[in-house]
Amino acid sequence: MAPGLIQIFVYGIRRDITTINIHKDATVKEFFTMISQKKGIPVDQMRAIYTTKQLEIGKRLSDYGVQNESNVFLVLRLLGGSERSIPPEKELDDAVELSNDPDMITWDDDPENKRAKMPCGHAITPESLTAYCRSILDAGRSQFLCPYISQDQPPVYCRKEWDYIDVRRLAVLSEEEIEEFEKKISRNYLIKGMGIQECPKCNSMVQRSEKKLIRVVCPICSMNKSNAFEFCWHCLHEWKNKQSTTVCGNEDCSCEDRRLKMLRNCPRKTIIGVVGCPSLRACVFCGMMIEHVKACKHMRCRCGKEFCFICLKLKEPSGWKCGRYNEACTVAAVQTTIPGDN
């Protein structure tokens, strides 16, 4: 052993003995850090007892008479279930523009609770922003639209889109939340927006080379194998009927694009007084699935095209032919084809 080093035996973890080689003048914190590196236990969850004394951070091992081959017992500080689940407090950075307006979700106007001014000008706390955007993602959507509703009569809806980069910063997302949000945004956009699905065997994201194909082959699952893995694009089960390219042979398969079924079976709702409007539409230009949550009838798709959610008419260069955002028009029938699939 090198000069100045001592060997300490640590008991109390998983019924074994942990040996720590450390300098005789080392601090208690250095001792705890070495245990943490070996055992993966956070320093703030440790208590160490030498004879009848508790080792305290800020002191040295020598202050307690710890010497070569001393025996130390480690005690873990257990967190309660509720304590583990409480996330750290979110703090906005100094460069964020704050607002004195109440939180647009909770209407909290406590000056102690800092509220960020979103790019659209409306105020929200990091906690409300995180919860609201998570609810958007959990509902299968990938766009963050401002939910602000004015107190005017008739009310004015903001509906400005927030960029994810702004949400990430102003919601003060943790590393875990960033991972969660980015995965959900991408997955929701790919599956709901672009008609991309997961291979039922390897879960790879896949897209058809031709949108009319129903019997498809996964290149990953078929790699280095004599038999290709074929599955049905509609029901996502392995293809059984080898004599057909349109009927997979699975009993529960309707041989229909699931998006068409979603359009047909979606709930009906009232939009600006017009009863019986489908709550889900496919963009009339690119086919992206868009759900109407609230506010006016005019929609802007990610592809850049604008159309009326009620009558499905595209916005023309001269403007809207179906009237202003709050004017009633005729409900278009449920879509039976996906635009852009032909």
C-alpha positions in Angstrom: 0.0 0.0 0.0 1.3 3.5 -0.9 2.6 5.7 1.9 -0.1 7.6 3.7 -2.9 5.3 2.6 -5.1 3.4 5.0 -7.7 0.7 4.4 -11.2 1.0 5.8 -13.7 -1.8 5.9 -17.3 -0.6 5.3 -20.2 -2.8 6.4 -24.0 -2.5 6.0 -24.5 -2.7 2.2 -25.9 -5.9 0.6 -24.4 -8.0 3.5 -20.9 -7.7 2.1 -17.8 -5.8 3.1 -16.5 -2.9 0.9 -12.9 -2.0 1.2 -11.9 1.6 0.7 -8.3 2.6 0.2 -7.9 6.3 1.1 -5.4 8.8 2.4 -5.3 9.0 6.2 -5.9 12.8 6.1 -8.9 12.5 3.6 -12.1 14.3 4.3 -15.4 12.6 5.2 -16.8 13.8 1.9 -14.0 12.2 -0.1 -14.6 9.0 1.8 -18.4 9.2 1.0 -17.6 9.9 -2.7 -15.4 6.8 -3.0 -18.2 4.7 -1.5 -20.7 6.3 -3.9 -18.5 5.5 -6.9 -18.2 1.9 -5.8 -21.8 1.3 -4.8 -23.8 3.8 -6.8 -25.4 5.3 -3.7 -25.9 9.1 -3.7 -23.7 10.8 -1.0 -26.7 12.7 0.4 -28.4 9.3 1.3 -25.5 8.0 3.4 -24.8 8.0 7.1 -21.5 6.5 8.4 -21.0 5.4 12.0 -17.6 4.7 13.5 -17.9 3.2 17.0 -20.4 5.6 18.5 -19.7 8.6 16.3 -21.4 9.7 13.1 -19.0 11.0 10.5 -19.9 14.4 9.3 -19.1 16.2 6.0 -16.8 19.1 6.7 -14.5 17.1 8.9 -11.6 14.7 8.3 -11.4 11.0 9.1 -8.5 11.7 11.4 -10.8 13.9 13.5 -12.6 10.7 14.6 -9.5 8.6 15.1 -10.1 6.5 12.0 -7.0 4.5 11.2 -5.8 1.6 9.1 -8.2 -1.3 9.1 -10.9 0.6 11.0 -14.5 -0.7 10.7 -17.2 1.7 9.6 -21.0 0.9 9.3 -23.0 2.6 6.5 -26.6 3.4 7.0 -28.9 4.4 4.1 -31.4 7.3 4.5 -34.6 6.1 2.9 -36.8 8.4 0.9 -40.6 8.2 1.3 -42.6 7.3 -1.8 -44.1 10.8 -2.0 -40.6 12.4 -1.5 -39.2 10.5 -4.4 -42.0 11.6 -6.7 -41.7 15.3 -6.0 -39.8 16.9 -8.9 -37.3 19.6 -8.3 -38.6 23.2 -8.4 -38.4 24.8 -11.9 -36.5 28.0 -12.1 -36.5 30.3 -15.1 -33.2 31.7 -16.2 -32.4 35.4 -15.8 -32.7 36.1 -19.5 -36.4 35.0 -19.7 -38.9 37.9 -20.1 -41.3 37.7 -17.2 -45.0 38.8 -17.2 -47.2 40.2 -14.4 -50.3 38.8 -16.2 -52.0 35.7 -14.5 -51.1 32.2 -15.6 -53.3 31.5 -18.7 -54.1 28.0 -17.4 -54.6 28.4 -13.7 -55.1 32.2 -13.5 -52.6 32.3 -10.7 -51.5 35.9 -10.2 -49.3 35.4 -7.2 -46.2 37.7 -7.7 -44.0 35.1 -6.0 -44.8 32.6 -8.8 -42.7 33.7 -11.8 -44.5 33.5 -15.1 -42.8 33.6 -18.5 -44.0 35.6 -21.4 -44.5 33.2 -24.3 -43.6 34.3 -27.9 -47.3 35.1 -28.4 -47.3 37.4 -25.4 -49.3 35.3 -23.0 -48.1 34.3 -19.5 -47.6 30.9 -18.0 -45.6 29.3 -15.2 -43.0 26.5 -16.1 -45.2 24.0 -14.2 -48.4 24.8 -16.1 -46.5 24.9 -19.4 -45.0 21.4 -18.8 -48.4 19.9 -17.7 -50.2 21.5 -20.7 -47.7 20.4 -23.3 -47.5 16.9 -21.8 -51.3 16.6 -22.1 -51.0 17.6 -25.8 -48.4 14.8 -26.4 -50.3 12.2 -24.4 -53.3 12.9 -26.7 -51.2 11.9 -29.7 -50.6 15.4 -31.1 -47.3 17.1 -31.9 -48.1 20.8 -32.1 -48.1 23.1 -29.2 -50.8 25.8 -29.7 -51.4 28.6 -27.2 -54.6 27.8 -25.3 -55.3 31.4 -24.2 -58.9 32.5 -24.4 -59.7 36.2 -23.8 -62.6 37.4 -21.5 -64.1 39.3 -24.4 -67.5 38.5 -25.9 -67.3 36.7 -28.2 -64.0 35.4 -26.9 -60.8 35.6 -28.9 -58.6 32.5 -29.1 -54.8 32.9 -29.5 -53.9 29.5 -31.1 -50.4 30.7 -32.0 -48.0 27.8 -32.4 -45.1 27.5 -29.9 -41.8 26.1 -31.2 -40.5 23.2 -29.1 -37.3 25.1 -28.5 -39.2 27.8 -26.7 -41.3 25.2 -24.8 -38.1 23.4 -23.7 -36.6 26.6 -22.3 -39.6 28.2 -20.8 -41.0 25.0 -19.2 -37.5 24.4 -17.8 -37.6 20.8 -18.8 -35.4 18.4 -17.0 -33.2 15.9 -18.9 -35.8 13.2 -18.4 -38.6 15.5 -19.6 -36.6 16.5 -22.6 -36.1 12.8 -23.6 -39.8 12.2 -23.0 -41.0 15.2 -25.0 -38.7 14.7 -27.9 -39.6 11.0 -28.3 -43.3 11.7 -28.1 -43.2 14.7 -30.5 -41.4 12.6 -33.1 -43.5 9.5 -32.7 -46.8 11.4 -32.8 -45.7 13.3 -35.9 -44.5 10.2 -37.7 -47.5 8.0 -36.9 -50.4 10.4 -37.0 -49.0 13.0 -39.4 -47.1 11.0 -42.0 -48.8 7.6 -42.0 -45.7 6.0 -40.6 -46.0 2.9 -38.5 -43.9 0.5 -36.4 -42.9 -3.0 -37.7 -44.9 -5.4 -35.4 -41.8 -7.6 -35.0 -38.8 -5.3 -34.5 -40.6 -2.0 -33.8 -38.6 -0.1 -36.4 -40.3 3.0 -37.9 -41.3 2.1 -41.4 -42.9 3.8 -44.4 -44.3 2.3 -47.6 -42.3 2.9 -50.8 -45.7 3.0 -52.5 -48.8 4.1 -50.6 -51.0 1.6 -52.3 -49.0 -1.4 -50.9 -50.8 -3.4 -48.2 -48.5 -6.5 -48.1 -45.1 -5.2 -47.1 -41.7 -6.6 -46.1 -39.5 -5.3 -43.2 -35.9 -5.3 -44.4 -34.5 -5.5 -40.8 -36.5 -8.6 -39.9 -35.7 -10.2 -43.3 -32.0 -9.5 -43.1 -29.8 -12.7 -43.4 -32.9 -14.9 -43.4 -34.2 -17.2 -46.1 -37.8 -16.2 -45.4 -38.8 -12.5 -45.6 -40.9 -11.1 -42.8 -44.1 -9.8 -44.4 -46.9 -8.1 -42.6 -50.2 -6.3 -43.2 -50.0 -2.5 -43.3 -53.5 -2.2 -42.0 -53.7 -4.6 -39.1 -50.0 -4.9 -38.4 -50.0 -8.7 -38.1 -47.8 -11.1 -40.0 -49.1 -11.8 -43.5 -50.8 -15.2 -43.7 -52.5 -15.4 -47.2 -49.5 -16.0 -49.5 -51.8 -16.1 -52.5 -52.9 -12.5 -52.2 -51.4 -9.0 -52.0 -54.5 -7.3 -50.7 -56.1 -9.7 -48.2 -53.8 -10.7 -45.4 -55.8 -13.6 -44.0 -56.0 -12.4 -40.4 -59.5 -12.8 -39.0 -59.6 -9.4 -37.3 -58.3 -7.4 -40.3 -60.8 -5.2 -42.1 -58.4 -4.6 -45.0 -58.9 -0.9 -44.5 -56.5 1.9 -43.8 -56.8 2.6 -40.0 -56.8 6.3 -40.7 -60.0 6.0 -42.6 -61.6 4.1 -39.7 -60.4 6.9 -37.4 -62.0 9.5 -39.6 -65.3 7.5 -39.8 -65.6 6.7 -36.1 -64.3 9.9 -34.5 -66.6 11.8 -32.2 -68.8 14.6 -33.6 -68.8 18.0 -32.1 -70.2 21.5 -32.4 -67.8 24.1 -33.9 -68.9 27.8 -33.8 -72.5 26.7 -33.5 -72.4 24.2 -36.4 -73.6 20.8 -35.0 -72.3 17.4 -36.2 -68.8 18.3 -37.3 -66.2 15.4 -37.2 -63.6 16.1 -34.6 -60.8 14.6 -36.8 -60.0 15.5 -40.4 -57.2 14.7 -42.9 -55.4 17.8 -44.3 -57.1 18.3 -47.7 -53.6 18.7 -49.3 -51.1 16.4 -47.7 -53.3 14.0 -45.6 -51.9 14.8 -42.2 -54.4 13.8 -39.5 -55.6 16.9 -37.6 -57.8 17.0 -34.5 -60.0 19.9 -33.7 -59.6 20.8 -30.0 -61.3 24.2 -29.6 -61.4 27.7 -31.1 -62.3 28.6 -34.7 -62.9 26.6 -37.8 -59.8 27.7 -39.8 -56.9 25.3 -39.7 -53.2 25.6 -40.7 -51.4 22.3 -41.4 -47.7 21.8 -41.0 -47.5 21.6 -44.8 -48.4 25.3 -44.9 -51.9 24.9 -46.4 -54.9 26.4 -44.7 -58.4 24.9 -44.9 -61.8 25.1 -43.2 -62.4 22.2 -40.7 -66.1 22.4 -41.3 -66.5 22.5 -45.1 -63.0 21.4 -46.0 -62.5 24.2 -48.5 -58.9 25.4 -49.0 -58.1 29.0 -48.4 -57.7 30.8 -51.7 -55.3 33.7 -52.5 -58.2 36.0 -52.2 -59.2 34.7 -48.8 -61.8 32.4 -47.3 -64.8 31.6 -49.4 -66.7 30.1 -46.5 -66.7 33.3 -44.4 -64.8 34.5 -41.3 -63.4 32.3 -38.6 -66.7 32.5 -36.6 -69.2 32.3 -39.5 -71.1 29.0 -40.0 -70.8 27.0 -43.2 -72.0 23.6 -44.5 -70.4 20.5 -42.9 -68.5 18.4 -45.4 -69.0 14.7 -45.4 -66.6 12.3 -43.6 -63.5 11.8 -45.8 -63.3 8.4 -47.4 -59.8 8.8 -48.9 -56.6 10.2 -47.6 -55.3 13.1 -49.7 -51.8 12.6 -50.9 -52.0 8.8 -50.9 -52.7 8.5 -54.7 
